[in-house]
Amino acid sequence: MSQHLLIIEDDARLAAMVAQYLEQSGFTVRHAGDGLGGLAELGSPTDGTPVDLVILDLMLPDIDGLEVCRRIRALPPPLSQTPVLMLTAKGDAMDRIIGLEIGADDYLPKPFEPRELLARIRAVLRRKVDGPVAGSQTLQFGTLAIDRDARTVSVNGDACELTSYQFDLLVALAERAGRVLTRDQIMEAVRGRELDAFDRSIDVHMGRIRAAIEADPKNPKRILTVRGVGYVFARQQD
């Protein structure tokens, strides 16, 4: 079955070229020319089929892509969990960091190669569908519960909001509790792209995960930073 993508992009010519390329690769693609139109299409698809992934440009004529991403993450599930791949200006690190902080799953600087966009889309969708691990049991650490089948996380029974990618990062760490992992090992565990030496996006994601599961994110007890190495998920918690 074809997977459905929504492009939110005000450059109609670029959107048409991208849509044609992705349709040739087997996707069904819809297009919205502004942020509010994109949100409307996501919430009430014109063909009645849910959107599997949003390709979101930052520069839009009404509300910017960051605000669109915020509003997507504020929607009720499962809409709030729709993967978002953000298109950013080349070299604008701050936009990328802010985008990841508010819930984007990945980003791609403009201009980009269509083949790289396709690879990023497939990687994000693969994480959404398959997850990084097999098995049906819930990982339990004190009051923290990670349900790998339902792909949900809760603390004291209260649901924690994480993107699909952040869920996979958390599971990768939790399954290796007590073991220090480098950033490269974490990225490899979730089958993501190779981590650029100057790309600290994983640290942004870890900050988001801590904000969701830690009682005090500034003094974490679950996900600990090992300076100069990476991260470790603590075995003993609560």
Backbone as CSV, one residue per row, in Angstrom:
resi,resn,N_x,N_y,N_z,CA_x,CA_y,CA_z,C_x,C_y,C_z
1,MET,0.837,-1.190,0.000,0.000,0.000,0.000,0.880,1.251,0.000
2,SER,0.515,2.214,-0.828,1.283,3.449,-0.929,1.198,4.252,0.364
3,GLN,2.337,4.815,0.756,2.361,5.687,1.924,2.117,7.125,1.486
4,HIS,1.433,7.884,2.344,0.968,9.218,1.983,1.837,10.296,2.632
5,LEU,2.345,11.182,1.792,3.185,12.276,2.246,2.472,13.598,2.007
6,LEU,2.703,14.544,2.916,2.154,15.891,2.774,3.315,16.873,2.697
7,ILE,3.426,17.591,1.582,4.436,18.631,1.427,3.800,19.975,1.753
8,ILE,4.352,20.680,2.742,3.901,22.038,3.071,5.006,22.975,2.609
9,GLU,4.801,23.604,1.467,5.847,24.366,0.784,5.184,25.425,-0.099
10,ASP,5.610,26.683,0.037,4.982,27.748,-0.744,5.557,27.879,-2.150
11,ASP,6.686,27.261,-2.432,7.260,27.261,-3.767,6.591,26.144,-4.570
12,ALA,5.578,26.515,-5.357,4.783,25.514,-6.063,5.616,24.716,-7.061
13,ARG,6.574,25.386,-7.700,7.404,24.692,-8.682,8.277,23.632,-8.006
14,LEU,8.907,23.993,-6.888,9.728,23.029,-6.155,8.871,21.884,-5.638
15,ALA,7.711,22.221,-5.075,6.829,21.186,-4.531,6.398,20.208,-5.623
16,ALA,6.118,20.726,-6.826,5.686,19.863,-7.924,6.811,18.921,-8.356
17,MET,8.029,19.434,-8.421,9.170,18.596,-8.806,9.431,17.511,-7.763
18,VAL,9.380,17.901,-6.480,9.596,16.936,-5.406,8.486,15.882,-5.403
19,ALA,7.250,16.346,-5.576,6.114,15.418,-5.583,6.240,14.406,-6.720
20,GLN,6.634,14.891,-7.902,6.786,13.985,-9.047,7.850,12.926,-8.762
21,TYR,8.960,13.341,-8.191,10.039,12.407,-7.884,9.584,11.369,-6.864
22,LEU,8.897,11.817,-5.809,8.463,10.897,-4.760,7.352,9.970,-5.248
23,GLU,6.494,10.468,-6.118,5.442,9.611,-6.679,6.042,8.518,-7.556
24,GLN,7.120,8.841,-8.263,7.815,7.830,-9.063,8.455,6.768,-8.181
25,SER,8.669,7.120,-6.916,9.258,6.173,-5.958,8.184,5.422,-5.178
26,GLY,6.921,5.603,-5.551,5.849,4.799,-4.970,5.007,5.468,-3.906
27,PHE,5.246,6.747,-3.615,4.471,7.454,-2.598,3.279,8.175,-3.222
28,THR,2.276,8.395,-2.407,1.184,9.291,-2.759,1.472,10.621,-2.089
29,VAL,1.451,11.701,-2.849,1.895,12.996,-2.334,0.794,14.039,-2.463
30,ARG,0.573,14.772,-1.385,-0.331,15.922,-1.398,0.479,17.180,-1.107
31,HIS,-0.069,18.326,-1.509,0.673,19.573,-1.351,-0.223,20.649,-0.765
32,ALA,0.338,21.413,0.174,-0.319,22.605,0.717,0.663,23.752,0.591
33,GLY,0.172,24.914,0.160,1.039,26.038,-0.105,1.297,26.949,1.075
34,ASP,0.648,26.685,2.205,0.897,27.489,3.403,0.672,26.640,4.640
35,GLY,1.034,27.205,5.796,0.986,26.439,7.040,-0.415,26.055,7.465
36,LEU,-1.332,26.998,7.403,-2.702,26.711,7.838,-3.364,25.684,6.918
37,GLY,-3.083,25.792,5.618,-3.616,24.799,4.692,-3.047,23.416,4.961
38,GLY,-1.771,23.370,5.315,-1.152,22.092,5.637,-1.751,21.464,6.884
39,LEU,-1.981,22.281,7.909,-2.594,21.768,9.140,-4.001,21.253,8.872
40,ALA,-4.734,21.970,8.016,-6.090,21.533,7.678,-6.066,20.204,6.938
41,GLU,-5.119,20.052,6.007,-5.012,18.802,5.252,-4.596,17.649,6.158
42,LEU,-3.720,17.913,7.107,-3.305,16.874,8.043,-4.481,16.428,8.909
43,GLY,-5.249,17.387,9.404,-6.366,17.051,10.286,-7.551,16.445,9.583
44,SER,-7.817,16.889,8.346,-8.956,16.384,7.561,-8.499,16.132,6.141
45,PRO,-7.840,15.007,5.889,-7.305,14.728,4.552,-8.389,14.752,3.484
46,THR,-8.081,15.350,2.332,-9.080,15.486,1.270,-9.527,14.134,0.725
47,ASP,-8.635,13.140,0.742,-9.021,11.825,0.246,-9.363,10.854,1.370
48,GLY,-9.368,11.363,2.606,-9.748,10.534,3.752,-8.662,9.616,4.263
49,THR,-7.475,9.653,3.652,-6.379,8.776,4.057,-5.400,9.532,4.942
50,PRO,-5.071,9.022,6.124,-4.145,9.723,7.025,-2.785,9.957,6.397
51,VAL,-2.154,11.031,6.818,-0.811,11.375,6.353,0.215,10.564,7.141
52,ASP,1.170,9.967,6.441,2.211,9.175,7.100,3.425,10.008,7.489
53,LEU,3.670,11.108,6.762,4.833,11.951,7.049,4.614,13.325,6.431
54,VAL,5.082,14.350,7.130,4.988,15.726,6.653,6.375,16.229,6.275
55,ILE,6.502,16.761,5.067,7.711,17.465,4.638,7.408,18.946,4.783
56,LEU,8.076,19.607,5.703,7.685,20.949,6.138,8.774,21.979,5.879
57,ASP,8.452,22.984,5.051,9.397,24.074,4.818,9.288,25.083,5.956
58,LEU,10.407,25.710,6.296,10.397,26.707,7.370,9.763,28.016,6.941
59,MET,10.045,28.460,5.726,9.592,29.763,5.265,8.254,29.621,4.550
60,LEU,7.188,30.028,5.219,5.836,29.937,4.671,5.178,31.314,4.730
61,PRO,4.184,31.567,3.875,3.634,32.924,3.788,2.739,33.342,4.942
62,ASP,2.179,32.401,5.695,1.272,32.784,6.783,1.927,32.574,8.152
63,ILE,2.033,31.344,8.577,2.772,31.023,9.807,3.993,30.214,9.407
64,ASP,5.098,30.379,10.131,6.315,29.687,9.711,6.278,28.213,10.085
65,GLY,7.249,27.475,9.538,7.280,26.038,9.751,7.447,25.637,11.199
66,LEU,8.156,26.448,11.971,8.319,26.140,13.389,6.968,26.150,14.106
67,GLU,6.144,27.129,13.783,4.819,27.199,14.408,3.938,26.047,13.928
68,VAL,4.066,25.685,12.663,3.306,24.534,12.156,3.691,23.276,12.928
69,CYS,4.995,23.087,13.130,5.467,21.907,13.861,4.942,21.919,15.296
70,ARG,4.976,23.076,15.934,4.433,23.188,17.299,2.965,22.763,17.337
71,ARG,2.206,23.235,16.359,0.767,22.925,16.342,0.509,21.450,16.048
72,ILE,1.353,20.844,15.223,1.209,19.407,14.976,1.427,18.632,16.261
73,ARG,2.475,18.986,17.000,2.775,18.257,18.238,1.742,18.527,19.330
74,ALA,0.949,19.582,19.187,-0.092,19.885,20.172,-1.418,19.212,19.828
75,LEU,-1.512,18.567,18.657,-2.736,17.875,18.262,-2.912,16.601,19.099
76,PRO,-4.123,16.080,19.170,-4.311,14.809,19.881,-3.695,13.658,19.106
77,PRO,-3.240,12.592,19.801,-2.721,11.415,19.108,-3.831,10.783,18.258
78,PRO,-3.522,10.144,17.143,-2.168,9.891,16.630,-1.612,11.029,15.756
79,LEU,-2.416,12.069,15.502,-1.932,13.151,14.640,-0.661,13.792,15.194
80,SER,-0.587,13.923,16.522,0.580,14.559,17.135,1.856,13.770,16.918
81,GLN,1.722,12.481,16.587,2.886,11.615,16.405,3.303,11.492,14.938
82,THR,2.662,12.254,14.053,3.018,12.216,12.633,4.459,12.675,12.449
83,PRO,5.310,11.882,11.828,6.700,12.306,11.629,6.783,13.583,10.795
84,VAL,7.721,14.447,11.155,7.939,15.709,10.446,9.391,15.790,10.004
85,LEU,9.593,15.967,8.706,10.920,16.207,8.159,10.959,17.672,7.739
86,MET,11.816,18.442,8.359,11.826,19.892,8.167,12.893,20.285,7.160
87,LEU,12.524,21.195,6.255,13.454,21.756,5.281,13.934,23.107,5.798
88,THR,15.251,23.263,5.942,15.809,24.479,6.525,16.778,25.151,5.570
89,ALA,17.065,26.422,5.830,18.053,27.145,5.034,19.426,26.527,5.259
90,LYS,20.200,26.433,4.202,21.522,25.809,4.289,22.397,26.560,5.289
91,GLY,22.970,25.822,6.228,23.907,26.413,7.174,23.272,27.102,8.362
92,ASP,21.938,27.130,8.425,21.278,27.821,9.542,21.086,26.841,10.696
93,ALA,22.122,26.707,11.520,22.099,25.720,12.606,21.021,26.021,13.625
94,MET,20.743,27.301,13.888,19.760,27.640,14.912,18.372,27.153,14.528
95,ASP,17.996,27.303,13.260,16.696,26.806,12.811,16.600,25.302,13.011
96,ARG,17.689,24.591,12.707,17.676,23.133,12.865,17.514,22.755,14.331
97,ILE,18.239,23.438,15.198,18.166,23.122,16.627,16.764,23.395,17.168
98,ILE,16.216,24.551,16.814,14.866,24.893,17.291,13.857,23.889,16.747
99,GLY,14.003,23.525,15.484,13.083,22.549,14.897,13.100,21.229,15.633
100,LEU,14.289,20.734,15.959,14.395,19.484,16.707,13.846,19.632,18.110
101,GLU,14.064,20.792,18.721,13.580,21.010,20.083,12.050,20.983,20.154
102,ILE,11.387,21.440,19.110,9.920,21.489,19.158,9.287,20.237,18.567
103,GLY,10.119,19.277,18.130,9.543,17.988,17.779,9.738,17.481,16.375
104,ALA,10.530,18.159,15.534,10.805,17.619,14.203,11.622,16.330,14.335
105,ASP,11.368,15.363,13.452,12.076,14.088,13.510,13.417,14.136,12.787
106,ASP,13.505,14.963,11.773,14.747,15.090,11.024,14.692,16.406,10.268
107,TYR,15.800,16.797,9.664,15.836,18.023,8.881,16.725,17.811,7.668
108,LEU,16.537,18.658,6.678,17.355,18.601,5.473,17.573,20.030,4.983
109,PRO,18.835,20.461,4.867,19.100,21.832,4.407,18.814,21.986,2.910
110,LYS,18.300,23.152,2.532,18.146,23.499,1.116,19.439,24.138,0.607
111,PRO,19.785,23.937,-0.664,19.168,23.011,-1.619,19.561,21.576,-1.299
112,PHE,18.756,20.631,-1.709,19.030,19.242,-1.377,18.908,18.371,-2.623
113,GLU,19.529,17.207,-2.547,19.407,16.216,-3.604,18.143,15.388,-3.366
114,PRO,17.301,15.209,-4.383,16.090,14.407,-4.204,16.361,13.020,-3.634
115,ARG,17.493,12.424,-4.015,17.800,11.086,-3.509,18.050,11.101,-2.011
116,GLU,18.655,12.180,-1.509,18.857,12.267,-0.067,17.533,12.461,0.654
117,LEU,16.656,13.295,0.080,15.329,13.470,0.666,14.608,12.131,0.738
118,LEU,14.648,11.367,-0.342,13.999,10.061,-0.366,14.577,9.141,0.700
119,ALA,15.905,9.141,0.850,16.539,8.287,1.855,16.118,8.694,3.264
120,ARG,16.045,10.001,3.510,15.624,10.472,4.839,14.179,10.065,5.123
121,ILE,13.318,10.228,4.122,11.905,9.864,4.290,11.775,8.387,4.628
122,ARG,12.457,7.557,3.876,12.371,6.107,4.103,12.897,5.734,5.482
123,ALA,13.974,6.384,5.926,14.529,6.081,7.247,13.547,6.450,8.349
124,VAL,12.921,7.613,8.240,11.963,8.041,9.262,10.747,7.124,9.274
125,LEU,10.233,6.776,8.094,9.063,5.905,8.024,9.390,4.500,8.514
126,ARG,10.596,4.028,8.243,10.996,2.703,8.724,11.017,2.665,10.240
127,ARG,11.519,3.734,10.854,11.530,3.788,12.320,10.105,3.804,12.852
128,LYS,9.221,4.517,12.174,7.835,4.614,12.623,7.131,3.267,12.570
129,VAL,7.349,2.531,11.478,6.630,1.276,11.271,7.234,0.130,12.068
130,ASP,8.563,-0.009,11.972,9.221,-1.171,12.557,9.701,-0.953,13.975
131,GLY,10.131,0.244,14.297,10.792,0.464,15.573,12.179,-0.138,15.523
132,PRO,13.026,0.117,16.521,14.396,-0.356,16.476,14.597,-1.752,17.025
133,VAL,13.571,-2.337,17.643,13.793,-3.617,18.310,12.603,-4.532,18.115
134,ALA,12.808,-5.804,18.345,11.729,-6.770,18.325,11.330,-7.090,19.755
135,GLY,10.225,-7.821,19.878,9.799,-8.210,21.217,8.522,-7.512,21.610
136,SER,7.829,-8.067,22.592,6.535,-7.514,22.965,6.501,-7.020,24.401
137,GLN,7.544,-7.286,25.162,7.505,-6.936,26.567,7.704,-5.437,26.769
138,THR,7.185,-4.965,27.883,7.362,-3.569,28.269,8.641,-3.444,29.093
139,LEU,9.418,-2.429,28.793,10.601,-2.132,29.593,10.157,-1.298,30.781
140,GLN,10.461,-1.762,31.991,10.008,-1.081,33.204,11.206,-0.688,34.049
141,PHE,11.299,0.597,34.375,12.357,1.110,35.232,11.698,1.993,36.292
142,GLY,11.400,1.403,37.444,10.680,2.153,38.469,9.332,2.589,37.941
143,THR,9.069,3.880,37.951,7.783,4.397,37.482,7.764,4.647,35.977
144,LEU,8.900,4.431,35.330,8.995,4.636,33.888,8.663,3.346,33.150
145,ALA,7.682,3.402,32.250,7.287,2.237,31.453,7.421,2.574,29.976
146,ILE,8.098,1.689,29.237,8.300,1.872,27.798,7.678,0.670,27.099
147,ASP,6.557,0.875,26.438,5.848,-0.190,25.737,6.308,-0.198,24.283
148,ARG,7.094,-1.195,23.926,7.687,-1.212,22.591,6.669,-1.562,21.513
149,ASP,5.626,-2.337,21.858,4.600,-2.657,20.868,3.701,-1.459,20.590
150,ALA,3.209,-0.843,21.640,2.327,0.313,21.485,3.098,1.591,21.166
151,ARG,4.433,1.532,21.363,5.311,2.688,21.142,4.851,3.879,21.978
152,THR,4.656,3.584,23.271,4.248,4.613,24.220,5.200,4.607,25.411
153,VAL,5.286,5.763,26.062,6.113,5.927,27.253,5.269,6.616,28.315
154,SER,5.388,6.148,29.549,4.641,6.780,30.629,5.487,6.815,31.896
155,VAL,5.221,7.797,32.733,5.838,7.921,34.046,4.719,8.073,35.062
156,ASN,4.674,7.161,36.040,3.578,7.148,37.017,2.218,7.052,36.336
157,GLY,2.184,6.378,35.185,0.930,6.205,34.460,0.555,7.367,33.562
158,ASP,1.329,8.456,33.612,1.041,9.624,32.778,1.845,9.529,31.477
159,ALA,1.157,9.694,30.353,1.796,9.559,29.047,2.838,10.649,28.826
160,CYS,3.932,10.278,28.195,4.998,11.210,27.836,4.985,11.406,26.325
161,GLU,5.016,12.642,25.890,4.976,12.943,24.463,6.383,12.925,23.879
162,LEU,6.631,11.975,22.974,7.903,11.884,22.270,7.622,11.692,20.787
163,THR,8.522,12.193,19.948,8.413,11.899,18.529,8.820,10.444,18.304
164,SER,8.525,9.951,17.096,8.892,8.575,16.761,10.390,8.348,16.907
165,TYR,11.173,9.319,16.453,12.626,9.196,16.532,13.098,9.226,17.978
166,GLN,12.526,10.100,18.789,12.920,10.179,20.196,12.554,8.906,20.944
167,PHE,11.420,8.296,20.592,11.052,7.010,21.203,12.125,5.970,20.892
168,ASP,12.565,5.921,19.635,13.572,4.942,19.250,14.901,5.180,19.961
169,LEU,15.272,6.442,20.131,16.496,6.759,20.869,16.387,6.284,22.318
170,LEU,15.242,6.517,22.936,15.036,6.100,24.321,15.131,4.579,24.447
171,VAL,14.487,3.856,23.536,14.532,2.392,23.583,15.964,1.892,23.379
172,ALA,16.681,2.509,22.454,18.067,2.098,22.203,18.903,2.213,23.468
173,LEU,18.692,3.266,24.236,19.423,3.442,25.491,18.916,2.485,26.567
174,ALA,17.591,2.395,26.695,17.005,1.589,27.776,17.336,0.105,27.627
175,GLU,17.384,-0.378,26.403,17.722,-1.789,26.178,19.178,-2.090,26.543
176,ARG,19.964,-1.035,26.616,21.377,-1.201,26.949,21.687,-0.509,28.271
177,ALA,20.735,-0.555,29.171,20.871,0.121,30.465,22.176,-0.258,31.146
178,GLY,22.876,0.767,31.661,24.137,0.553,32.338,25.344,0.563,31.423
179,ARG,25.108,0.598,30.123,26.211,0.583,29.153,26.366,1.979,28.556
180,VAL,27.571,2.498,28.584,27.837,3.817,28.007,27.881,3.687,26.489
181,LEU,27.099,4.531,25.796,27.040,4.513,24.338,27.533,5.842,23.785
182,THR,28.345,5.769,22.747,28.737,6.992,22.057,27.562,7.463,21.209
183,ARG,27.634,8.705,20.731,26.575,9.219,19.870,26.484,8.386,18.589
184,ASP,27.607,7.983,18.042,27.602,7.163,16.833,26.902,5.822,17.083
185,GLN,27.155,5.217,18.238,26.525,3.926,18.551,25.020,4.081,18.715
186,ILE,24.609,5.181,19.297,23.168,5.414,19.470,22.500,5.587,18.114
187,MET,23.116,6.397,17.243,22.547,6.617,15.923,22.498,5.318,15.122
188,GLU,23.538,4.510,15.246,23.568,3.233,14.538,22.476,2.305,15.056
189,ALA,22.212,2.359,16.355,21.204,1.484,16.958,19.807,1.776,16.439
190,VAL,19.543,3.025,16.068,18.211,3.365,15.551,18.220,3.446,14.034
191,ARG,19.295,2.980,13.432,19.399,2.884,11.977,19.212,4.227,11.311
192,GLY,19.696,5.277,11.952,19.601,6.605,11.351,20.810,6.894,10.494
193,ARG,20.882,8.123,10.009,22.011,8.524,9.194,23.252,8.637,10.076
194,GLU,24.416,8.627,9.454,25.648,8.785,10.210,25.686,10.167,10.851
195,LEU,26.223,10.223,12.013,26.277,11.480,12.751,27.471,12.299,12.304
196,ASP,27.201,13.473,11.786,28.267,14.373,11.379,29.033,14.833,12.610
197,ALA,30.345,14.989,12.457,31.183,15.364,13.601,30.781,16.699,14.196
198,PHE,30.160,17.569,13.391,29.773,18.893,13.872,28.277,18.982,14.138
199,ASP,27.589,17.876,14.062,26.139,17.871,14.209,25.795,17.376,15.611
200,ARG,25.236,18.280,16.439,24.903,17.903,17.806,23.402,17.697,17.969
201,SER,22.722,17.342,16.875,21.268,17.214,16.950,20.840,16.140,17.945
202,ILE,21.658,15.108,18.118,21.278,14.063,19.059,21.195,14.613,20.480
203,ASP,22.036,15.605,20.798,21.979,16.218,22.123,20.663,16.967,22.320
204,VAL,20.179,17.577,21.243,18.887,18.260,21.314,17.778,17.252,21.588
205,HIS,17.812,16.120,20.880,16.804,15.080,21.106,16.877,14.555,22.547
206,MET,18.073,14.368,23.064,18.213,13.881,24.437,17.620,14.887,25.423
207,GLY,17.794,16.156,25.135,17.180,17.168,25.990,15.667,17.066,25.986
208,ARG,15.096,16.788,24.816,13.647,16.635,24.719,13.166,15.393,25.470
209,ILE,13.928,14.310,25.353,13.548,13.081,26.056,13.606,13.302,27.568
210,ARG,14.663,13.950,28.025,14.779,14.239,29.459,13.619,15.104,29.941
211,ALA,13.240,16.087,29.139,12.129,16.952,29.529,10.836,16.157,29.688
212,ALA,10.723,15.060,28.936,9.505,14.253,28.980,9.498,13.239,30.119
213,ILE,10.681,12.684,30.480,10.675,11.549,31.420,11.341,11.840,32.752
214,GLU,12.083,12.927,32.838,12.811,13.221,34.082,11.992,14.132,34.997
215,ALA,12.063,13.890,36.291,11.404,14.777,37.250,12.057,16.152,37.227
216,ASP,13.380,16.176,37.073,14.140,17.425,36.977,15.109,17.271,35.811
217,PRO,14.739,17.733,34.623,15.589,17.539,33.444,16.982,18.130,33.584
218,LYS,17.147,19.152,34.420,18.465,19.754,34.595,19.368,18.909,35.480
219,ASN,18.749,18.010,36.245,19.497,17.078,37.092,18.973,15.663,36.842
220,PRO,19.246,15.137,35.656,18.643,13.861,35.260,19.117,12.680,36.096
221,LYS,18.209,11.741,36.302,18.525,10.516,37.025,18.437,9.285,36.115
222,ARG,17.780,9.435,34.975,17.567,8.288,34.089,18.594,8.250,32.949
223,ILE,18.724,9.354,32.232,19.677,9.431,31.123,20.815,10.345,31.544
224,LEU,21.996,9.768,31.698,23.137,10.505,32.211,24.143,10.784,31.089
225,THR,24.740,11.948,31.123,25.775,12.307,30.160,27.135,11.855,30.683
226,VAL,27.879,11.177,29.827,29.246,10.801,30.145,30.134,11.733,29.330
227,ARG,30.711,12.693,30.002,31.434,13.762,29.318,32.516,13.210,28.384
228,GLY,32.496,13.697,27.165,33.496,13.299,26.191,33.232,11.959,25.539
229,VAL,32.151,11.269,25.956,31.862,9.948,25.400,30.470,9.899,24.779
230,GLY,29.443,10.030,25.618,28.083,9.917,25.112,27.073,9.888,26.236
231,TYR,26.241,8.848,26.267,25.159,8.762,27.243,25.047,7.355,27.814
232,VAL,24.460,7.273,29.018,24.167,5.974,29.620,22.798,6.058,30.282
233,PHE,22.037,5.002,30.113,20.729,4.893,30.751,20.922,4.184,32.085
234,ALA,20.577,4.828,33.176,20.826,4.288,34.505,19.963,3.060,34.796
235,ARG,20.578,2.026,35.357,19.823,0.803,35.702,18.882,1.069,36.876
236,GLN,19.412,1.702,37.915,18.618,1.966,39.124,18.024,3.359,39.034
237,GLN,16.706,3.454,39.152,16.012,4.732,39.044,14.954,4.823,40.130
238,ASP,14.430,6.063,40.265,13.364,6.323,41.247,13.810,5.944,42.644
